[in-house]
Amino acid sequence: MTPRVLFFILLTVLLWGATPVLEKIGLRQVDPLIGVTIRSIAVTIALLGYVVIAGRFKDLIHADGRTFAIFSGTGIMAGLLGMLTYFFALKNAPASKVVPITATYPLIAVILSFLILGEHVTPIRFFGTILIVFGIWLVQI
C-alpha cells in the first residue's frame, strides 16, 4: 500500500473511532430516531454541497435507475435501519461493548460474498472469520 492509502486508512480509523464517543454523548439528549435524523440531514446537506462545488451534480442526475435503486436500498439498510439499531444499542449499553461487536459486520460480508457473489473463501479468510467470532466472545466477558 502506498503512504497515501495508509494515511486515508489511518484517518478513517480515527474518524470512525471518535464518532461513537460523540454519538453516545449526543444520545444522552435525544432518542435514536432523532439522532439518526439529525445525522442524515447533516450528511445530505454536506454531500449535496460537495457534489455541487466539485461540479459533479450532472453525474448525480445521470445515474441510471438501477444504480439509484441499489444505493437507495443500501442507504435504507445501513444509513437508516442499521444506524437506528446501532444508536439504540449505543444509547442503552456501553460504547466499549457495542462498537466492537457491531464492528464484526465483515463476518456477514464474508458469508454473503461467498453465498451471493460466489467469492472464494481462502483458509486465511476463514481463519480471520473465526477470529472475529472469538473477538465477539472476548468482548462479552
N, C-alpha and C positions, 0 to 999 in steps of 0.2 A: 504494500500500500504506500501511496505517496504521502509526504508530510501534510499536504493539503487535505487529503482524505482523513488522515488521523486527526488533524485539527478539527474537522467537522464532526467526527465521531466523538471526540472529547467534549466539544461544545454541546452536542446533543445530550450526552450523558449528564453534563452539568445542568442543562436546562430541564431535562426530564427528572433529574434528581431533586432539584429545588422546588419544582412545581407542586408536588403533593404536599409539601410542608405549607406552602402558601394557600393551597386549596383547603387544607384542613383548618387553617385559621379562618378563611372565608366562610366555611361551612358552619362555624360557630354562630353566625348571624342569620343564615338563610338555610332553607331546606335544599336537598339535592336538585330538584326540578328548577328552582330559581337560579342556583349556581350554574347548572348546565346552560340555561337560557342566557344568562349574562355572558358566560364564556363564549357561547356560539355567536351571539350578536357582535361581540368584540372581534372575534376571528373573521366573521363575514365582512365587517367594515374594513378591517385591515387588509384582507385578501383582495377585495374589490378595489380598494385604493391602490394597492401594489400592482395589480393587473393593469389598471388604467395608466399609472405612472410608467410602467415598463412597456407600454404600447402593445399589450397582449390581449386587449379586450376583444379584438376581432377573432383571435384564436379561440377564445371562450365561446363566442356566439356561433362559431362554425363547427364546433364539436358535434359529432353525429348523435342521434338519439340513443343508440346502444351504449355509447360512452357515458352519456348523461344518466342513463338508467343504472349502469354499473356503479358509478361514483355516487349517485343518489342513494342507492341501496346500501353501499358500504358506509356512506355518511350516516345514514339512519342506524345501521347496525353498530358502528363503532363510535361515531360522534354524538349520537343521541342515546340509544339504548345502553351501549357499553359505558358511556360516561355517566349516565344516570345510575346504573347499578354500581359502578365504581365509587361515585360520590356518596351513595347510600352507605356502602361498606366503609368508606373513609370517615364519614361522619360518625359512625357507630362503633368503630373499632380502631385500635392503634395504627397509625400510618406505618409504623415499623413492621407490622404484620401484614397489613393489606397490600402495600406496594410490592413486596417480594412475591407474594402469592399471585397477584394479578399480573406480575411481570413474567409469569410462566406461560403466557399465551403462545410463545413459539412452539410449545408442545402440541397445541391444537393445529397450528400452521403446518408442522411437520406431518402430522397424521393426515390432515386434509390434502396436503400436497401429494402425498403418496396415493390416497384413495381417489381423489378427483383429477389431479393433474398427471398422475402416473409417474411422478418423480421417483428416482431410485433412492432408497434409504440405505446408506452405507453403514458398516459396523460402527464407525466413529460417530455418525449422526445418531444411530440407535443408542450408543453409549451416552452421548450427550443428553438424549431424551430421558434416559434412566437417571442421570444426574439431576435433571430438572425435577423429576418426581421426588428424588431423595431430598433435594433442596426444600421442596414444599413441606415434607415431613419435618425437616430440621426447624423451619420457621414456626411450626405448630407447637414445638416443645416449649 
